Amino acid sequence: MTDAGEVLTVPGGREVHYYDTGAGPERVLVWHPGTPHTGRLIAPLTAEAERAGLRLVSVARPGFGGSTRLVGRTVADAARDVLAVLDALGIERFATAGSSGGGPHALALAALAGNRAIGVVTFASVAPYRANDPDWFAGMADPRALRAATEGLSARARLAETAEFDPASFTAADWAALEGEWAALGADAQEGGAQAEGGEIDDDCAFVFDWGVDLADIRAPVLIVQGEQDRVVPAGHATRLLRALPAATSWWLADDGHVSVLRALPLAIEWLLEHGLSTP
């Protein structure tokens, strides 16, 4: 793996940039980064994967990290890019995990992959939006971007011209994580946001329209990890995911917010190993 990653050209001529720690370990974890991102595999992820003996793969979604933008894409469209990369790498079975905006894409990949997916973990994942569910935004410190997205691509793009991140979206625990072991995540998000070519806009619109998959099609065990103090993707989203996935396991972390919830990554990997990932 190089810092530049690798490139796959998919049907239609789009380029998909991806990162892969190598063909050594047979146990594969596909990581879906949050919004925004570069697609690179950051140190906290690679360290935990190495400790657990996992091969780690990450794919930059359209409009991020050099991957060609796909206007009007669904969550499923981006997940299909990941499947194309896995097929090109000859990877048949895998576990998949994602944080924040990566959560829906981890779930969509599992739904599309059928028995190829052997476990799913989400951290602070967005839940599907329903127009008759105004409480979907409840508890968000700054819901402007997602509210604009419900009005369509143009409205979300207009907001992007002036919107700035609200520091109140993160809790003290989040800031501590970003200043400590998850500093690389903050740096990657900043770089990804600066370089994105419509990716952040397209992610938000994909979240609030039809995802293009039925979560009931997921056959693998699912773990939903949620910080109860999250001000970006509040705990109500985990509740909605559990309604859609009644057999899923949930971990509710009372003192964690949106970023600090990732401190549960080592335990979540252990959970995946216990629920099928230990068998290639």
N, C-alpha and C positions, 0 to 999 in steps of 0.2 A: 504494500500500500504506500502511495506517495501523498504528499500534502495536496497535490492537484487532483487526486482521485483518478477515476476512470470514466470513460464516456461510452454510452450505448446509444445507437441510433435506432429508434423505434419506428414502426410503420407510420408513414406520413412525413418522415424526415425529421422529427423532433429529436433533439439530443437530450439524454438523461444522464446526469452526473451522479456517480455513486462512489462509495468508499467501502473497502473490504479489508479486514485485517489479515486475510490469507486463508489458504486452503488446508492448513494443518488440522485444527480441531474439527471433528465431524459434527459436533453439536453447534447449531447456528442460532443466533439471536438477531433478528432484524429490528433495528431501532428507528423510530419515527420521531424526529426532533419537533420541537414546538414552533410557534410562529412569532417572529421570523427566525431563519436559520441559514447556515451555509451548506448544510449536509455533512460537514466534517464530523469525524468521530472524536469527541473531546476527551481529555484525560480521565475524568472521573468514570466515564463509560468504559474506556479501554482497560483501565486498571481493574475494574470489577470483572470484566469479561476474561481477562488473563487469569485472574485469581480463580475463576470458576472453570477455566478450560474451554471457553466458548469462542467460536468464530463470530465476529461482529460485522454486520452489514448495515449501511445507512444510505438512503437515496434522497437526493435533493428534489423536492417537489417542483412541478413546473413553475417557473418564475423565480426560483431561488437557486443560488449556488451554481449558476451557469446552465441549469436545465431550461430548455426552451419553454416559454410561456404557452399555456393552453387556456385561452379565454373561454369562460363559461364552464370550466371543468367542474366535475362533481368530486366528492370525496372518493368515490369508486374509481374515477379516472386516474387519480394520482396513485391509488393502490394498484391499479393495473400496470403502471410503470414499474412498480416494485416487483410485481410478479414477472415482468419481462426481464428484469435484471437477474432475478433468482433463476429463471429458466436459462439465461445466457451463462450463468455461473455453474449450472448443473446442480443446483441445490434443490432437493426434492422436499425434505421435511425441515421445519424450522419452528421456533417460537418467535413471537413478535411482541413488541412493547413500544409505548409512546407516551410522551408527556404533553399536557396542555393541548395545543392544536395538532400534535402528533397522535393523540389518543384516538380520535375518530378514524384516522388512517390505519392505525394498528387493528382496530375492530373491523374495518372494511376489508383489509387484507385477509384476515382470518375468515370472514364470511365468504369471500371469493375463492379462497384456497381450499376450502373443504377439509378433507382429512390430511392435507399437507401441513396445515397449521396444528401444532401440538400443544400450544399454550399461549395465552394472551394476558398482558398486564397493561393497565392504563394508570397514569398518574395525573390527577387533576384534569381529567378529560372533559372536553365539551360534550354535551349530550345533543341528540337530534332536537331541532326546533320545530314546534308546531304553532301555527298562527293563532290558535285559540288558547295559547298558554302564555299570557303576558308575564307571569311570574318567572319565566325562563331567565329574565334579566335581573331578578331580585337578588340583592346582595353584591352586585358588581359595583366596584368603586367607580368605574368609568365605562359604561356600556355604549358610549357613542358610536364606536366603530361597528359593533355588531347590530345596533339599531339601524344605522345607515345601510348596512348590508342588506337588511330585510327590504329596503326600498330599491335594491338592484345595484348593478355594477357601477353605474354612473354616479349614484349618490355616494357609494362607498369611496369612489375615486376622488370625488370633490372633497370629502372630509380629509382624505389623505394629504391634500395640499396644505392644510393648516394644522392638523391634529398633532399633539405632542403627548408623550407618555406622562401619565399622572403618577408621581412617586408614591402617592397614598394607596396605590393598588397593591403594593407589597407591604407585608407585615414586618415587624422587627426581626422575626425569625427568617423571613425571606432575605432581608438585607444582610443578615449575618451569614447565611449560606452563600450569597453572592460575593461576600468579602472573604470567604473561606474556601471550603472544598469545591464549591460550584462556581468559582470565579470565571472559569473557562466558559461556562454557559452564558453568562452575561456578555462576555466579550464576543462570543459567537453570534448571539442575538443582535448585538449592535452592528457587527459587520454584515450579517445577513440582511438586516433592515436597510442598511446603506446601499447594498449592492442589488437588492431585490428589484426585479423588473415585473412588477404587478403581482408578485407572489402573495404578499400579505393581503392585498385587496381580494385576490381570488380565493385564498383560504377562508376569509371571513364570509364571503358570499357562499362558498361551498357548505359551510357549517349551517347556515340558516335556510338552505333550500334542500330539496330531496337529496340524500346522500348517495342514492343509486344502488344501495344494497339493503337487504333485510337482515338486521342483526340476529334474527331467529335462525339464520342459516349457519351461525357459528357453531361448530361441533366441538371445538377445543375448550378445555377449562379456562375460565376467565377470572382474573383478579382485578378488582377496582380499588385503587388506593386514592384516598381523598383527605386533604387537610381541612379540618372543620373551620379554620380561620381564613380560608382562601377568599380573597377579594377580587380575583380575576375571573376564576371559574368557581363560583360558590358551590357549597355542598349539595344544593338542590339538584345540580347536574348529576352527581353520583346517584342520587335517589332515582332520577329519571332513567339512568342507565340500568339500574337494578330492576326497575319495572320491566324494561325491555329484555333483560337477561336474568330472569328469576333464579337460575341455577348458579349465578356468579357468586364468587366469594368477595367480600368487601372488608377493607381495612380502613377504619376511621381514625385519623391521627388528630387528637384533640388540640394540640398546640401548634400545628403546622399550617402554613399558608401555601402559596402557589409554587414556590421554588423549594422551600425547605422540605416539602413532602418527598423530594427526591432522595433524601437521606435514607429512605426505606428501600432504595435500589438493591443493596446487598441481600436483604431479606427476601425481596421479591424474586431475585434470581434463584435463591434457595427454594422458593415456592415453585418456580418453574421446573427446577431440577427434580422436585418431588412429584410433579404432575406431568411427567412425560419427557422433559427435555434431557433427562439423563440417558435416554435410549435414542441413539442416532436414527 
